[in-house]
């Protein structure tokens, strides 16, 4: 009986989902900022954004090609880039706030 169920349990590996375009565009925004921002605090924030969105993409599919993903979503349309920038900064800021709150809670109540 187990031998009949084994193929169902193991199955064939499903193809990994494609990278999220929204996350890929955020990676592109922060990669651009990391390469162009000159003040240290801004550069550090941009690098943090790169790490966060690479982590999101790799968390969904560890084999995702970062260069191919960036090439797929690249645009020089300033309107798109500015809209993405606002959305991506808001997402990164929200995650930072959540992490900060968690840290404070854990410190106060170990």
C-alpha positions, -999 to +999 in steps of 0.1 A: +000+000+000+028+024+009+045+017-024+013+030-042+012+062-021+049+070-023+048+086-057+019+108-045+038+117-013+071+124-031+057+135-064+077+154-089+092+187-077+070+216-087+087+243-107+096+272-085+074+302-089+087+331-110+102+360-090+077+386-080+079+415-103+071+439-074+100+425-054+123+424-084+115+461-092+123+470-055+156+452-058+163+472-089+154+505-071+176+498-042+205+485-063+204+517-083+203+538-051+231+518-036+253+527-066+243+563-068+236+577-033+267+593-018+257+600+018+267+571+042+232+568+058+214+567+025+239+542+010+234+520+041+197+521+037+200+512+000+223+483+008+198+471+034+170+473+008+191+452-016+197+426+010+160+425+020+147+421-015+173+396-026+163+376+005+126+378-005+134+366-040+158+338-029+134+328-002+108+320-029+133+304-052+169+299-041+180+294-077+166+327-090+190+345-112+194+380-099+209+395-131+183+379-153+155+391-129+169+426-129+172+426-167+136+414-170+121+443-149+145+471-160+129+503-170+142+538-175+107+553-172+110+578-144+073+576-135+075+539-129+108+542-110+094+569-088+063+549-080+083+518-073+107+538-051+079+551-029+063+517-026+096+499-019+108+524+007+074+520+024+077+482+025+112+483+038+103+509+064+073+488+076+095+458+080+121+478+099+093+491+122+080+455+128+115+442+136+121+471+160+088+465+178+096+428+180+130+436+195+116+459+221+089+434+230+114+406+234+138+428+254+110+439+277+095+404+281+122+378+275 
